[in-house]
Amino acid sequence: MQTEEQLRRAEQKYDELTERLQDGSIAADPDRLAALMKEYKQLTPVVEAYRSYTACRNTLAELDLLLSDPDCEEELRALANEEKQTEIVRLAGLEAEISRLLMPENAADARDVIVEIRSGAGGEEAALFAHSLHRMYSMYADRQGWTQNIMSLNATELGGTKEVIFSLSGDHVYQKMKFESGVHRVQRVPETESQGRVHTSTVTVAVLQDVEDVELELNPNDLRIDVFRSSGAGGQHINKTSSAIRVTHIPTGMVVECQNERSQFQNKDKALSVLRARLFARAQAEQDAQIAAERRTQVGSGDRSEKIRTYNFPQSRLTDHRIGFSLYRLEDVMNGDLDAVFDALIQAEQAERLAAQGGQNE
């Protein structure tokens, strides 16, 4: 393997860390202990795979030696040949696993995100499903220990959601949520349907990387900020004072409204965060259009107009159309159990990145 020396260095570092973690003085320094444990955990899967790879390769060498012996009995030779074929397959799998583990992490995966969910075709049923998707992501965020902050919410009288914008912060949020951008289609019998017919509705989801001021600076001269009174379903959302904020980015025409907070300043900060995230996403999209290779290493295009997933309630089926993945436990998914879905998408992305990496090395 081309990475043999790299793997040997990783194994040596791993052994050094194992010894240091057994040193009693390290335990007395919580910060140092945490840093060493983090490095140890990162190296563990790589070293374990490398050691399995080395053992497998040694086994193959022993089998080849046995098979080259002219005095080897035919029955033993047959068993050795069978074991050799098994080890060859295992070795190939370990090589692929090591290549995946050594693949550099996408720096953006560690970012927090801003999620925008909007009801699409289907009227009130689409709004109700938008509410269901927001609930699904909220429950998943709770499972992951992420923090959610609702930035804007436009609800309907029947409990649906026309639009909701919220942030998610925590450990590697973008790594999971980046796959959610696109059109989500639901097929189910609405509560208002007396004939029991299945209706199809759509909801659009956009996942934006949350960026800091220093990463994308907004020119105050490019902004028009209007103040107005909050409004919406439910008296609790209506303020008697003008605290809602509408920010217009003059060069692009982008408009962001935030009215959930009672304070003008809080609504303004949230609106600027959303605007910054949208502008960053727009700049990235323009860059991706110029660098086609970046698009080839993603699962699907991430285009908001692309139908990425179907939620079929009569069949209790979720299907992700980008990778042909189906799961027949929709109720669990809607209650925030998204691990199987995200794991399949991450594996597909890694396979595409490995394939692209292999093509570049040829």
Secondary structure, DSSP 8 states (H G I E B T S, - for coil): -TTHHHHHHHHHHHHHHHHHHT-HHHHT-HHHHHHHHHHHHHHHHHHHHHHHHHHHHHHHHHHHHHHT-TT--HHHHHHHHHHHHHHHHHHHHHHHHHHHHHS---GGGG--EEEEEEE-TTHHHHHHHHHHHHHHHHHHHHHHT-EEEEEEEEE-TTS-EEEEEEEEESTTHHHHHGGG-EEEEEEE--TT-SS---EEEEEEEEEEE---TTTS---GGGEEEEEE----SSGGG--SS--EEEEEETTTTEEEEE-SSSSHHHHHHHHHHHHHHHHHHHHHHHHHHH-HHHHHTSSS---TTSEEEEEETTTTEEEETTTTEEES-HHHHHTT--HHHHHHHHHHHHHHHHHHHHHHH-
